[in-house]
Structures are given as structure tokens and as C-alpha cells.
């Protein structure tokens, strides 16, 4: 097992070329164009303030307790966004910051506005299969490094709407307290049960090559 982990954790050298692009500048442009086509497949439309629902101020108010609960849920030792602020900065700073963030985030909800630097993310290509072709653009998936303050807001919003997010009992991924390993276990147990009874098992696997298509 130790040898397997050693192989899986081995570092893969950075490729000198991706597809037909070589050199730092050309590879950077390749990724920029690729991600622009991938994530801008839908036209952006400005939010129409006339359609905004009327809300009581208490529904929009972000309390100090909301801030503290959200910050506690932030993971340590994670990469920061473009603002270079880490989760540890908020976790170990003075308590005086909580009322300031409460006022600031309440204003965001009241006015329906977020500053651009909170909406900016850094996209980092990550190799999917280390044993695959590291020069192929299809062997990479992007991860987004966002502002730590945007993560705090996301947790606050999630706490308020989580009870309304109804999911199917058969959903395992992207669900708190669940994981795809549980789904794999159920599938294997069902397959073993039918095969032990000399039955037939039919399985269909569907893989998306791209998460978003234009």
C-alpha cells in the first residue's frame, strides 16, 4: 500500500507544450481561450432590479453570529484567491472584524451588489490522469481559487436556503454527508447479490467529456 501511495503522489513535471502551443506566453493564451469558450457559453445578462423581490430587512441582515458560523466552516491550508487573504486570516484575527463584516455583508444583500474583486477567480488547470497525456488539453480540469470573502457569503446564503434545496435520495455527489464512494458500494452490493443468485446485472455508465458545452 505504501508503494501504491508513493506512485499516486508522485509529482508530474510541467509539460513544455499543451496541444500545439509551446512557451509560457502561448500556453497562457491557449488556456485563456479555452476557459473563455468553456465558461462563457451563456450570454451574460444584467440583473433587472425591477424584478427584485421585496424583503424584510431582517431577512437581509447578516448578523455577527452568521459571520462567525461561516468562518468556522472555512477549511485551513487552502490556496487563496486574487486578494491573497487566507481562511486563517479571518479565523485568527481580532473579534473586532465581525461587526465590520456584518455591516459590510448586510449592505451587499440590501443593495444587491458585490465588488469585482470578490467575483474574480483564479483558474488553475489540474491534471486528471497523471498516467495519461499531459500535453492534451482534455486531460486537465480547472479549479477556481476565489476570494475568501465570497466563500463566507456563500456559506451564509447556503445556511439560509439549505432547507429549500431538495435532492433525490439517489444523489450522492455534491451533497453533505454523502460521497460517490457510497454510491459505488451500493452498486457493488447489488451486483454481488444478483450474481450470487445466478442473475444478470446490466450497468450503464455515462461520462460527460465537458461539464459545459456551448
BARO-429018 format. One record per atom (N, C-alpha, C, O): x, y, z. Coordinates in steps of 0.001 Angstrom, whole numbers, plus 500000, padded with zeros to 6 digits. Layout:
BEGIN
XYZ
...
END
This chain:
BEGIN
500830498792500000
500000500000500000
500865501259500000
500550502244499332
501972501212500767
502865502362500802
503453502669499443
503603503832499069
503793501599498688
504356501790497353
503320502374496403
503651503201495553
502048501940496546
500981502469495705
500788503953495968
500680504743495030
500744504337497248
500592505745497594
501756506573497076
501574507712496647
502951505999497118
504131506708496640
504016506995495153
504387508075494692
503499506023494399
503337506208492959
502247507227492670
502417508086491805
501113507141493394
499997508042493155
500336509484493508
499815510415492894
501205509671494493
501553511018494932
502781511581494220
503247512672494551
503299510851493258
504484511313492548
504170512571491758
503084512713491197
505114513464491721
504936514720491010
505114514516489507
505996513781489062
504266515175488749
504361515123487296
505021516410486826
504558517494487183
506079516328486045
506755517547485587
505845518382484699
505010517846483972
506014519694484763
505215520576483922
505542520333482457
506715520277482089
504525520190481617
504791519958480196
505342521213479537
505017522331479936
506166521019478541
506721522158477800
505776522635476713
505985523691476116
504723521845476455
503740522238475443
502384521638475788
502296520571476395
501333522341475391
499959521859475507
499343521931474120
499271523002473518
498899520781473615
498422520701472230
499539521214471314
500646520677471333
499257522247470515
500269522782469598
500965524019470153
501801524616469475
500627524404471375
501204525619471958
502424525272472799
502410524310473568
503472526061472646
504687525892473444
505166527266473890
504889528274473240
505881527295474998
506310528569475555
505254529112476503
504059528911476289
505687529794477539
504779530257478590
503666531145478053
502502530963478410
504014532111477194
503016533056476689
501969532354475837
500776532621475976
502402531460474959
501461530760474083
500565529802474865
499374529683474579
501145529122475853
500343528213476676
499325528998477492
498190528555477664
499733530167477997
498815531017478752
497636531445477884
496489531407478330
497914531852476648
496845532250475733
495939531079475389
494729531245475234
496529529893475271
495734528696474987
494733528443476111
493553528204475856
495207528496477351
494311528277478482
493276529381478578
492117529110478892
493667530617478315
492720531730478383
491587531525477384
490416531658477737
491926531204476151
490902530999475123
490038529779475437
488828529787475211
490674528734475958
489937527509476283
488909527761477383
487754527351477264
489325528431478444
488409528678479555
487337529697479184
486206529614479664
487692530668478324
486688531631477889
485581530946477102
484404531255477289
485945530027476233
484933529309475450
484136528344476322
482971528065476042
484765527839477375
484115526852478240
483124527496479195
482026526976479396
483502528622479784
482678529216480832
481838530394480355
481011530897481116
482023530845479132
481216531943478608
480277531470477516
479950532218476595
479842530207477627
478958529669476599
477562530279476692
476804530233475724
477214530848477847
475930531513478020
476151533013478069
477090533495478703
475277533748477390
475405535194477378
475058535766478748
474062535388479364
475901536682479209
475627537339480482
474533538380480302
474515539102479306
473643538457481240
472589539466481195
472560540185482535
472639539557483591
472447541489482484
472437542269483714
471154541996484505
470075541826483939
471307541961485804
470166541712486676
469209542885486623
469617544038486760
467943542587486424
466927543628486355
466428543928487764
465738543108488369
466775545097488283
466411545437489650
464904545525489835
464418545415490960
464140545724488735
462693545831488850
462055544502489231
460946544464489765
462765543413488952
462217542098489269
462613541639490672
462245540542491091
463348542457491387
463801542094492729
462614541974493676
461740542841493706
462594540903494439
461508540685495383
461679541581496605
462796541854497044
460564542025497137
460606542821498360
460912541909499542
460281540867499718
461884542316500347
462287541519501503
462293542395502746
462584543589502689
461971541779503852
462092542461505126
463569542623505461
464383541766505117
463914543713506126
465323543964506428
465926542839507247
467095542499507066
465147542259508143
465663541177508978
466048539947508157
466885539150508579
465426539798506973
465784538682506102
467115538933505403
467808537994505009
467464540205505254
468703540569504570
469857540797505541
471024540732505154
469534541058506769
470572541390507747
471491540200508006
471032539080508234
472790540461507968
473804539453508285
474316539744509685
474927540785509924
474072538840510595
474453539055511988
475904538640512239
476532537977511414
476408539042513384
477756538633513784
477833537115513909
478842536505513556
476759536510514413
476731535055514546
476797534377513183
477436533335513034
476130534975512179
476205534444510810
477648534439510322
478119533463509738
478338535544510570
479735535672510146
480599534623510835
481396533948510183
480448534485512129
481270533541512890
481018532099512451
481956531315512312
479756531755512234
479432530389511806
480036530079510443
480538528979510213
479984531058509539
480524530848508196
482041530704508226
482599529846507542
482704531537509012
484166531487509085
484635530164509684
485665529632509270
483896529628510650
484262528345511252
484248527213510225
484966526226510381
483438527352509182
483315526294508179
484407526356507117
484531525441506303
485196527427507118
486270527550506135
487370526538506428
487716526299507585
487913525951505376
488992524973505524
490342525671505638
490592526681504980
491197525124506473
492559525637506606
493457525070505510
493115524098504836
494610525705505357
495654525218504442
495163525106502999
495528524180502275
494327526069502596
493847526112501224
494430527328500515
494758528333501144
494552527218499201
495086528336498419
494138529526498490
492925529367498627
494712530713498396
493909531931498466
493524532389497068
494022531871496069
492626533374497016
492232533963495752
493139535118495375
494254535241495883
492649535963494477
493468537074493989
493730538122495064
494663538915494935
492910538138496136
493121539120497203
494204538694498186
494571539460499078
494725537458498027
495806536925498860
495438536888500346
496304537034501209
494158536694500638
493694536553502018
493298535097502238
492490534546501490
493868534482503261
493612533074503555
492532532936504624
492205533897505320
491985531728504744
490977531461505773
491541531710507162
490833532178508054
492822531396507343
493449531584508649
493472533052509077
493456533353510270
493510533971508095
493484535392508436
492194535739509173
492217536481510155
491073535205508700
489784535505509320
489577534714510607
488926535189511538
490134533508510655
489928532666511833
490695533163513055
490239533008514188
491864533762512819
492730534115513938
492897535620514118
493765536059514874
492082536410513438
492188537860513589
491370538318514798
490734537503515467
491390539598515068
490665540162516203
489157540031516004
488662540073514878
488433539871517116
486972539790517057
486342541097516586
485158541130516250
487122542163516560
486595543459516122
486174543441514657
485431544316514214
486646542450513905
486320542408512486
484894541934512249
484320542233511201
484305541202513191
482976540622512982
481883541665512770
481122541538511811
481763542695513619
480724543707513352
480961544465512054
480005544882511400
482219544649511674
482509545339510416
482060544500509223
481466545017508278
482349543208509276
481903542326508199
480388542207508188
479783542081507123
479772542247509357
478314542188509440
477678543368508715
476730543197507949
478199544555508957
477691545758508288
477941545678506786
477063545988505982
479143545261506423
479533545205505010
478673544202504242
478147544528503178
478526542987504769
477772541953504063
476280542265504033
475599541939503061
475774542887505080
474372543314505061
474141544312503940
473117544259503259
475085545219503744
474983546201502654
474984545514501296
474269545934500387
475783544459501151
475797543710499896
474409543158499584
473934543261498453
473764542571500590
472444541981500375
471377543041500142
470490542857499308
471456544143500870
470458545206500739
470514545838499354
469479546079498733
471725546106498873
471886546810497600
472075545866496412
472114546314495266
472192544567496676
472365543616495578
473639543855494802
473643543803493572
474713544115495509
475979544473494843
477141543742495493
477206543607496714
478063543269494649
479331542714495112
480457543358494318
480339543494493100
481539543755494964
482666544351494236
483313543339493308
483254542131493540
483929543851492256
484513542978491231
485564542030491790
485661540883491352
486357542502492760
487427541633493266
486890540433494042
487614539461494257
485627540495494464
485015539337495110
484437538365494088
484149537212494411
484272538830492870
483732537982491805
484829537411490917
484557536619490014
486066537816491176
487195537364490365
487757536065490919
487948535927492127
488019535116490033
488622533844490451
489887533595489635
490044534109488527
490776532804490204
491978532354489508
491748530911489084
491513530044489926
491816530649487783
491613529299487270
492957528587487152
493889529097486530
493043527419487748
494281526634487738
493997525281487088
493144524539487575
494698524941485990
494494523631485359
495137522521486197
496295522630486598
494388521470486453
494869520329487225
494795519075486354
493791518836485682
495859518283486373
495893517056485571
494873516055486107
494811515795487309
494076515498485195
493102514478485593
493783513132485808
493626512505486856
494532512699484815
495167511379484848
496668511556484686
497141511891483601
497428511329485774
498875511526485724
499554510542484784
500646510805484282
498904509410484548
499485508425483637
499074508679482197
499536507993481285
498198509672481987
497733509982480643
498635510974479942
499770511210480358
498114511551478870
498872512503478056
498826513878478712
497791514545478691
499944514302479292
499965515594479978
500053516758479002
500011517916479416
500173516467477723
500195517514476706
498825517733476080
498663518602475224
497836516945476504
496486517058475952
495632517950476836
495583517765478052
494964518909476230
494147519849476994
492949519157477629
492417519631478633
492521518035477047
491370517306477585
491723516530478854
490835516018479536
493022516441479173
493456515721480371
493600516661481568
494258516329482554
492985517822481473
493047518798482558
491640519239482947
490740519310482110
491475519526484206
490235520115484703
490599521379485477
491643521424486127
489760522396485415
490088523637486124
489549523643487548
488467523120487813
490302524231488448
489787524550489773
489843526067489921
490750526719489404
488871526614490626
488763528066490769
489158528481492178
488611527981493161
490099529387492266
490512529955493553
489807531296493713
490149532268493039
488829531344494602
488017532543494758
488375533291496034
489114532791496882
487842534486496148
488072535316497332
487501534628498564
486428534027498503
488210534713499672
487742534091500910
486458534751501385
485639534105502040
486266536038501062
485039536721501469
483838536209500684
482732536139501220
484045535851499422
482945535279498645
482542533918499206
481369533548499154
483511533172499743
483185531884500364
482369532082501636
481462531301501924
482692533126502395
481921533422503603
480471533732503235
479543533247503881
480285534540502199
478930534874501754
478195533629501276
477004533469501545
478895532748500569
478267531521500083
477762530663501235
476663530111501160
478549530544502296
478120529753503451
476922530396504147
476020529699504612
476918531725504216
475786532423504830
474513532173504032
473459531890504602
474617532280502708
473454532045501855
473014530592501919
471817530302501941
473978529679501951
473644528256501994
472890527905503270
471944527118503239
473306528487504388
472611528233505649
471149528668505582
470284528067506219
470883529716504806
469527530265504757
468619529511503789
467404529477503982
469190528912502759
468353528268501741
468496526756501722
467845526083500922
469344526209502598
469642524778502525
468396523915502683
468286522871502041
467461524334503524
466251523550503739
465367523516502499
464503522649502370
465585524471501579
464794524510500350
465452523735499209
464848523559498151
466669523276499416
467395522557498371
467101521065498488
467870520313499087
465989520655497914
465574519263497983
466305518459496915
466343518854495749
466878517347497311
467607516495496373
467020515095496386
466344514689497332
467294514373495318
466832512999495206
467623512097496143
468812512315496371
466956511087496680
467631510166497598
468755509404496913
469647508881497581
468720509337495582
469745508613494836
470941509489494482
471886509020493848
470909510756494886
472050511634494620
473086511461495718
472767511530496905
474331511237495311
475414511037496274
476467512141496191
477031512532497212
476736512642494995
477747513673494833
477210515053495150
476010515302495026
478102515960495564
477765517355495866
476642517429496899
475716518228496759
476728516594497935
475689516519498951
476350516267500299
477145515338500443
476019517097501286
476658516989502591
476386515612503214
475261515112503194
477439515025503760
477305513732504409
477243512564503453
477040511424503872
477419512837502165
477379511784501161
478655511841500330
479389512829500352
478897510774499607
480060510721498725
479853509659497671
479051508741497841
480585509793496581
480431508830495491
480893507440495898
480494506452495282
481743507347496944
482169506025497397
480991505221497938
480970503995497832
480003505918498524
478801505232498992
477996504675497824
477449503574497892
477937505459496752
477222505010495556
477901503779494957
477229502839494533
479218503788494924
479969502640494402
479716501403495255
479564500298494733
479671501597496561
479426500472497477
478046499861497229
477907498639497176
477024500713497077
475665500220496821
475614499451495509
475002498385495433
476261499992494469
476252499326493173
476926497957493252
476424496983492691
478061497884493946
478776496610494067
477969495589494864
477952494406494524
477303496043495918
476494495128496722
475320494581495921
475002493396496013
474671495448495132
473560494986494300
474040493993493250
473397492973493001
475188494307492634
475729493405491613
476086492053492222
475794491011491635
476714492065493394
477085490804494047
475861489983494435
475873488756494343
474798490671494872
473594489959495285
472962489217494112
472620488040494225
472808489920492970
472169489285491817
473059488204491207
472563487170490759
474370488439491189
475277487442490626
475342486193491501
475483485086490982
475241486357492826
475246485186493715
474002484336493527
473992483152493866
472946484945492980
471706484215492719
471602483790491256
470525483447490767
472747483820490568
472815483424489160
471961484327488268
471477483901487219
471784485565488694
471020486502487891
471925487319486986
473141487132486964
471321488212486252
472064489076485326
472079490507485863
471122490971486483
473167491172485612
473313492562486024
473681493388484804
474655493090484112
472902494421484544
473179495322483431
473511496704483997
472754497253484798
474616497244483585
475051498555484080
475325499479482907
475876499063481888
474941500718483061
475174501725482026
475967502868482646
475585503402483687
477055503237482014
477905504321482506
477905505451481487
478084505228480290
477705506659481978
477636507829481108
478622508865481637
478511509313482778
479576509236480811
480609510186481212
480523511436480350
480502511355479122
480472512590481001
480489513859480284
481931514226479960
482775514286480854
482214514470478692
483563514895478334
483797516340478738
484916516731479072
482740517124478705
482853518520479121
481700518841480053
480565518426479820
481996519575481097
480954519945482041
479991520940481421
478793520903481703
480496521823480585
479671522823479925
479933522771478436
481068522576477999
478884522947477665
479032522978476212
478402524244475684
477418524744476229
478987524761474605
478471525987474038
477303525740473126
476750526685472563
END
